[in-house]
Amino acid sequence: MISNILLSYSISKKKNILGILIGIFLKVIFLYTATYILVQTIGLPSIFLTSMGLMQIYTALIGGSIGFGIFLLTRDI
């Protein structure tokens, strides 16, 4: 949830491709760091690092692109 807030906030402030990229970077760094801490402290399986890294980049790119596309389509309405 916090990671999606970071992504949404970044996109809403920049309203361009740079905002999407900054938001994706913040989201992935937050999730990966939190997961890394859990892997190191409580022994969470390291496979979670993959799902909170590369997979989040893909889903954030898709979601950010769709959201930005909707923004562009509806900003004149």
C-alpha positions in Angstrom: 0.0 0.0 0.0 2.7 2.5 0.9 4.6 1.6 -2.3 1.5 2.4 -4.4 1.1 5.7 -2.6 4.7 6.6 -3.5 4.0 5.7 -7.1 0.7 7.6 -7.3 2.1 10.6 -5.6 5.1 10.8 -7.9 2.9 10.5 -11.0 0.5 13.1 -9.7 3.2 15.6 -9.1 5.1 15.3 -12.4 2.3 14.2 -14.7 4.8 13.0 -17.3 7.0 10.0 -18.1 9.6 11.2 -15.6 7.0 11.0 -12.9 6.2 7.4 -13.8 9.9 6.5 -13.8 10.6 8.2 -10.4 7.5 6.6 -8.9 8.6 3.1 -10.2 12.0 3.6 -8.7 10.6 4.7 -5.3 8.1 1.8 -5.3 10.7 -0.8 -6.1 13.3 0.5 -3.7 10.8 0.6 -0.9 9.5 -2.9 -1.5 12.9 -4.5 -2.1 14.4 -2.9 1.0 11.5 -4.0 3.2 11.7 -7.5 1.8 15.5 -7.6 2.1 15.2 -6.6 5.8 12.6 -9.4 6.4 14.8 -12.0 4.6 17.8 -11.0 6.8 15.9 -10.8 10.1 13.2 -13.4 10.1 14.5 -15.8 7.4 11.9 -15.0 4.8 12.7 -17.1 1.7 14.9 -15.1 -0.7 12.6 -15.9 -3.6 10.5 -13.0 -2.3 13.3 -10.6 -3.3 12.7 -11.5 -7.0 8.9 -10.9 -6.7 9.5 -7.5 -5.0 12.1 -6.4 -7.4 11.9 -7.2 -11.1 8.2 -8.2 -11.0 7.3 -4.9 -9.4 9.1 -3.0 -12.1 6.9 -4.8 -14.7 3.6 -4.3 -12.9 4.4 -0.7 -12.1 5.3 0.0 -15.7 2.0 -1.5 -16.9 0.0 0.3 -14.2 1.8 3.6 -14.6 1.3 3.5 -18.4 -2.4 2.7 -18.1 -2.9 5.3 -15.5 -1.0 7.9 -17.4 -2.9 7.0 -20.6 -6.2 7.5 -18.8 -5.0 10.8 -17.4 -4.1 12.0 -20.9 -7.5 10.9 -22.3 -9.6 12.5 -19.6 -7.7 15.7 -18.8 -9.7 17.7 -21.4 -13.1 16.5 -20.3 
